[in-house]
Amino acid sequence: MNQDLLALLRRIDTPTVCNAIEVVQGRRGFSAFTRGTMVCTEPGTAVVGYAMTAQIAAVAPPTEPADVIRARRMAYYRAMHDAPKPSIAVIEDLDWPHAIGAYWGEINTTVHKGFGMSGALTNGVVRDLGDLPDGFPVIAGSIGPSHGFVHVRSVGEPVRIFGLTVKTGDLIHADRHGALIIPPETIPHLADAIAKLQATERLILDPARAGDFDFAAFEAAWGAFEKART
């Protein structure tokens, strides 16, 4: 992915990317996106990057020996540090939908941002909302006060976040609307599709914002809009 496309994707929201993928594919029905309402710590910011996956749990204490837990934790941090950039931590909380342990707080977000990662996507919990570093959005399943018995259960395995299965290396776009996986075959055509989509939307938006907008203007604009869109 070139830097111009990366910059473009960071400027637009996830629904626009979802629509642009359908423009590239030439049909409706793209389905590689999350379902349900998520929370975002930086609502006006989009996160773009390649997934580095892991699984955690927090409701119950770990049952494995402490040295095994620590070794896996360090392997987790090594994987996040070494993940190809731009990267996103994609973390499945195995306690969902009853997740209680906020893996994402001031310390962990600061560490992951320090590793050069772009943000995090999780079905789990986020906390420390007033103390999180700028420029590291967390799109999470909920907000809560406790870390519980949070511990890493796996690193690099496929995970499932709000109905979306994510594998390490998948290209993710996420914001306050949720997240999606950008199909690799659409990447070379995505910038043109976004431009086409935005031009098509202006066919209805510009007249609708005009002071003399009435039903006749709407009917004419909608006809042009329907003809142009996917």
C-alpha positions in Angstrom: 0.0 0.0 0.0 1.5 3.3 -1.1 1.7 6.4 1.2 -0.8 8.4 -0.8 -3.4 5.7 -0.4 -2.6 5.4 3.2 -3.0 9.1 3.8 -6.3 9.1 1.9 -7.7 6.2 3.9 -6.8 8.0 7.1 -8.9 11.0 6.0 -12.1 9.2 5.3 -14.5 7.2 7.4 -15.2 3.5 7.4 -18.6 3.7 5.7 -17.0 5.5 2.8 -14.4 2.7 2.5 -17.2 0.1 2.7 -19.0 1.8 -0.2 -15.8 2.3 -2.2 -15.0 -1.5 -2.0 -18.4 -2.2 -3.5 -17.6 0.3 -6.3 -14.4 -1.6 -7.1 -16.3 -4.9 -6.9 -19.1 -3.6 -9.1 -21.8 -4.9 -6.9 -23.4 -4.6 -3.5 -23.0 -7.3 -0.8 -19.5 -6.7 0.7 -19.8 -8.3 4.1 -16.3 -8.3 5.8 -17.3 -5.8 8.5 -18.2 -5.7 12.2 -21.8 -5.9 13.4 -23.2 -4.0 16.3 -22.3 -0.8 18.1 -18.7 -0.2 19.3 -17.1 2.6 21.2 -14.2 4.7 19.9 -11.8 6.7 22.1 -11.1 9.2 19.2 -14.4 9.5 17.4 -13.1 11.7 14.6 -10.1 9.5 13.7 -9.8 6.5 11.4 -7.3 3.8 11.9 -5.6 2.0 9.0 -3.1 -0.9 9.2 -2.3 -4.5 9.1 -3.7 -6.7 11.8 -1.6 -8.3 14.5 -4.0 -10.6 16.4 -4.1 -12.0 19.9 -6.7 -13.3 22.4 -7.1 -12.4 26.0 -9.3 -13.3 29.0 -9.9 -11.6 32.3 -13.0 -12.9 34.2 -11.1 -15.7 35.9 -7.4 -16.0 36.9 -5.1 -17.9 34.6 -4.6 -21.5 35.5 -1.2 -22.0 33.8 2.1 -21.6 35.6 3.2 -18.0 36.1 6.3 -18.5 33.9 4.2 -19.7 31.0 1.9 -16.7 31.3 4.8 -14.3 31.5 6.6 -15.9 28.5 3.4 -15.6 26.4 3.0 -12.0 27.5 6.5 -11.2 26.3 5.9 -13.1 23.0 2.8 -11.0 22.6 4.7 -7.7 23.1 7.5 -8.9 20.8 4.9 -9.7 18.1 3.2 -6.3 18.4 6.6 -4.5 18.3 7.7 -6.4 15.2 4.4 -6.2 13.3 4.7 -4.7 9.8 3.7 -1.0 9.8 1.2 0.5 9.7 -0.2 -2.0 12.2 -3.3 -2.4 14.3 -3.6 -4.6 17.4 -6.7 -6.7 17.0 -7.5 -8.4 20.3 -10.4 -10.8 20.9 -11.6 -10.9 24.5 -12.7 -14.6 25.0 -15.0 -13.5 27.8 -17.2 -11.5 25.4 -20.1 -10.7 25.6 -19.4 -10.6 29.4 -16.0 -9.0 29.2 -14.9 -7.1 32.3 -11.2 -6.7 32.0 -9.9 -3.4 30.4 -6.8 -4.5 28.6 -6.6 -1.1 27.0 -5.8 1.6 29.5 -3.1 4.3 29.8 -0.2 2.0 30.1 -1.0 -0.5 27.3 -2.1 2.1 24.8 1.1 4.1 25.5 3.3 1.0 25.1 1.6 0.0 21.8 1.8 3.6 20.5 5.5 3.6 21.4 5.9 0.4 19.3 4.7 2.4 16.3 1.3 0.8 16.1 -1.6 2.9 14.8 -4.4 1.8 17.1 -6.4 -1.1 18.5 -9.6 -3.0 17.6 -11.2 -5.2 20.3 -14.4 -6.7 21.4 -13.2 -6.1 25.0 -13.0 -3.2 27.4 -11.2 0.1 27.4 -10.6 2.5 30.4 -8.6 5.5 31.5 -10.4 7.7 28.9 -8.9 10.9 30.2 -5.4 9.6 30.1 -5.0 7.8 26.8 -2.3 9.1 24.4 -3.5 11.1 21.4 -3.1 9.4 18.1 -3.8 5.9 19.2 -7.6 5.2 18.8 -9.1 2.2 20.5 -12.3 0.8 18.9 -13.7 -1.4 21.7 -16.7 -3.3 22.8 -17.3 -1.4 26.0 -15.9 0.9 28.6 -15.2 -0.2 32.2 -13.1 0.5 35.3 -11.3 -2.8 36.0 -8.6 -4.9 34.5 -9.9 -8.0 36.2 -7.5 -11.0 35.8 -6.5 -10.0 32.2 -3.9 -12.2 30.6 -2.9 -13.2 27.0 -4.2 -16.5 25.8 -2.9 -16.7 22.2 -0.8 -14.7 19.8 -1.2 -14.6 16.0 -4.3 -16.9 15.7 -7.5 -15.8 13.9 -9.8 -13.8 16.1 -13.5 -12.8 15.9 -14.5 -9.2 16.7 -18.2 -8.4 16.6 -18.9 -10.9 13.9 -15.8 -10.2 11.8 -13.1 -12.9 11.6 -9.6 -11.3 11.4 -6.3 -12.9 10.5 -2.9 -11.5 11.2 -1.9 -9.5 8.1 -5.4 -8.5 7.1 -5.7 -4.8 6.1 -8.1 -3.1 8.6 -9.9 0.2 8.4 -11.8 1.2 11.6 -13.4 4.2 13.2 -16.4 5.0 15.4 -18.7 3.0 13.0 -16.7 -0.2 13.5 -14.2 -2.0 11.3 -13.8 -3.8 8.0 -11.2 -5.8 6.1 -10.1 -4.3 2.8 -9.8 -7.1 0.2 -6.3 -7.2 -1.2 -7.5 -7.2 -4.8 -9.3 -3.9 -4.3 -6.3 -2.0 -3.1 -4.9 -0.9 -6.5 -8.3 0.5 -7.5 -9.5 2.0 -4.2 -8.3 5.6 -4.6 -10.2 5.9 -8.0 -13.2 4.2 -6.5 -13.3 6.7 -3.6 -13.0 9.6 -6.0 -15.9 8.2 -8.1 -18.0 7.6 -5.0 -17.5 11.1 -3.7 -18.4 12.6 -7.1 -21.5 10.4 -7.3 -22.6 11.5 -3.8 -22.2 15.2 -4.8 -24.9 14.7 -7.4 -27.5 14.5 -4.7 -25.7 16.3 -1.8 -25.0 19.6 -3.7 -28.6 20.2 -4.8 -29.9 19.1 -1.4 -27.7 21.7 0.3 -28.8 24.5 -2.1 -31.2 27.2 -1.0 -33.7 26.5 -3.8 -34.0 22.8 -3.3 -37.5 21.5 -3.9 -39.1 18.2 -5.0 -38.4 18.9 -8.7 -34.7 19.5 -8.0 -34.7 16.4 -5.8 -36.3 14.2 -8.5 -33.8 15.4 -11.1 -30.8 15.0 -8.7 -32.0 11.5 -7.6 -32.3 10.3 -11.1 -28.7 11.3 -11.8 -27.6 9.8 -8.5 -29.2 6.5 -9.1 -27.8 6.2 -12.6 -24.3 6.9 -11.4 -24.1 4.8 -8.3 -23.3 1.1 -7.8 
